[in-house]
Each structure stands twice: as structure tokens, then as C-alpha cells.
Amino acid sequence: MGNRLSQIATRTGDDGTTGLGDNTRVPKSSLRVHAMGDVDELNSHIGVLLCERLPDAVRELLVEVQQQLFNLGGELSIPGYELLKAEALAVLDEALAQHNAALPRLQEFILPGGNRSAAQAHVCRTVARRAERAVVALGQAEPLNDTPRRYLNRLSDLMFVLARVLNRMDGGDDVYWKSERLARSASSD
């Protein structure tokens, strides 16, 4: 890769703009920069999750997800360029099917929580949803490939499933929402 980042504090963004990968400058408030920032934040939250004790298969999957999120960020930083491939989406689909098959069917809504790693997976899920919304907004304003949007949608689903997997890692369970309406309905039966 060479010495691409030889100077970090360039001061070129002091005017409220930032450089894209194609050397154009855009306002830091642009939809593209928001999407890039949300993807970067998601990648950082996954980095925090990787600090936790995780099953080896989950760890390997999340390391691969981080690589693909970096590709996604690169794609967003270069208008019209494609870095995130459809194969990356297939990896998420396969992981979703595998992990979801091992879980009991949900009977109630669950709350973000349980053990620390599951709670962090829920944080990743919500940030993935925000990143997806930012990519959708960008795609409505500018031409954009479909794969980034689809990848983030699938990744948020995967993070929900992984939170459930991680809650069961040491014999635990999900944290279930206690609906007052459902409780009243059940007691009147």
C-alpha cells in the first residue's frame, strides 16, 4: 500500500469540507459523508465487540465483516466505484441461516441486553440500521450500487441473530420484553 497516510493532520478539512477517494471535495454535511461516517462507526463498534470473548466462528465472521465494511466505506468514498461484491452478501446470508437454525423460535420481542457481548451486538445492529438509512438516503440523491444497502440490511439482521447466539453462549437467554397488554390478555384467558 505504500505510504498513503504520511500526514494525518492536513488541516484541509478546517473549512468544513472533506476529500473523497476521487479527489473531489464535498461538505462534511453531505449525505455521502454521513453514510461513510455511519459505516465507519459501525466498523468501530464491531471492533469493540471483537474485544469480548466470542466463539471462534463468530470471531472469524466478524473479522471478515470488518474487512467488507472497509470495502463498503471505500466504495462510498469513490462515487461510481464498486468494491463491495455480491459474494460478501452471500457470506452474510449463509451465516444468518446457520446461526438462526440453532436458535429457538422467538415467542416475544426481546430487549437489547443479556451478557456484555450480546448487548454490544445489539449496539452494532442499531448502528447498522442507521448506516443503512444513510445509504438509502444517499441512493435517493445520487446513483449508488444496490449491494451496500443490501449488505447493511442483512448485517443488521445478522447482528440481531448473533446477539441471541451470544446470550446463549454460557447457558443464558434473551431478555424478553414484558408487554402489559399481553400479560392482561394472558391473565384473562
N, C-alpha and C positions, 0 to 999 in steps of 0.2 A: 504494500500500500504506500510505501514511501513516507515522506514527512509531510503529510497533508495538513496536519494541525500543528504547525510550528509556533503559532501565536494564538492564544485563546482570547485575550482581551484586546480586540481590534479597535474598539470604540466606534466602529462603523454603524452600530445599531443605536447609538446615542440619539439619533434623530427620529427614532420610532419606527424604523424600517429594519428589515432583515433580508439577507440574501438567500435565494433559493439555489438549488443544485444546478440550475441552468444559467446562473449568474445574474438573473433579474432580481430587482429589489422590490419588496412589497411591504405595505404597512404591517406592523406586528399584530394589528387588529383584524387582519384578513381572515376569511373563512379557511383558507389553506393553512395558515399558521396555527389557527385554533385546532384544526384536525391533527396537524403534526404534533402539537403540544399534548393533546389528549392521548395520542398513541404513545408518545414518549413517557407520559405519566403512567400509563398502563404498564409499559415495559418495566418501569421503576418499581411499581407495586408487585409485579411478578418477581422481580429481584428480591424484594423483602420476603415474599412467600418462600423463595428458594433458600432463605436462611433458616427455615424451620426444618424439623425432622419430617421427611417425606418418604413414602415408598419409592424404591428405585425407578419403577416405571413412570410414576408421576413426575419425579425429578427430571428424567430424561425428556419427557414430553414437554415440560415447561421450559427447559433449556432450548429445545427446538422452537417453541413458540416465541421465545425472546429473539431468536435469530430471524424468524419470519416477521415479527413486529418491526425489527430494524429494517428489513426489506420494505415493509409497508410504509414506514416513515420516509425511506429513501424515495419510494415511488411518489409519495405525496409532495416531496420536495422538488421533484422534477416534472413539471406539467407535461402530460402526454407520454410519459415513460412507464414501462411495466417492469416491476421487479418481483412482485408477489405473484407466484404461479398457482394455477388451479390445483396442482399436486399438494400444496400446503393446506388447502381446504379439505382435500381428501383425507389427510392425516387427522384433522380435527373430527371429521365425520366418523372415521374408524375408531378413534379414541372415545368419542361420545357413545357409540354403540357398545363398545366393550365395557366401559365403566358403568353405563346406565343399566346394562343387563344384569349386573351383580347387585343392584340396589333394590330394596323393596319398593313397591308402588306407593306413590305419595297418596295419603288419605286426607291430609290437611296442608295448609300453607305452612311454610317454615320461615323462621326468623333468621337473619344473619347472626350467626354465633356458634356456640358449641366450644370446640377447642380453638386454640390460637391459630393454627394453620387453616382450619375451616373458615374462621372469621376473616382471615386475610384473603382467602379465595373469594369470599363474598365481596370484599372491597374490590378485588380485581374484576369481578363480574359487573359491578356497578360502574366502574371506570370504563370497562369495555363497552357498556351500553352508551355512555356519554361520548366515547370516541366514535362509536357507530353513528350517533346522531350528528356529530360534527362532520363525518364523512358524507352522510346523506345530504346535509345542507350544502356542502361543497359541491357534490354531484348535481344538485339542482341549479347551481350557479355556473358551473364550468363542466366541460366534458371530463369524465372520470371512468376508469375501468370498473367493472362490477365486482371483481374479486376482493378488493379491500373492504367494501361494505359487507359482502357475504362472509368474509373471514371474521370480521369483528362480531357479526351477529352470531355466528357459530361458536366463536370463542367465549362469548358471554354465557351461552348455554353450557359449554364445557366447564366453565368455572363454577357454575351452579352445581353441576354433577360432581365435580371434584370436591367441592365443599362437603357434599353429602358423603363421599368416599372418605375424606379426611376425618369427618366426625366419627366414622365407624372404625377408624384405624386401631384404636385401643379399646374397642368394645363399647364406644359411646353411641350416641344417636343424634338426630337433628333436634333443633329447638323448635317446637311446634307453636304456632300462633293459637291463642285461646280466644276463639270467637264467642262473644257473648250471645249473639244471635243463634249460633249453632248449639251452644250449651242450653239455651232456653228451649230450642226445638227438640233436643235430645231428651230433656227432662220432662217434656210434655207428652212424650210418646208412651 
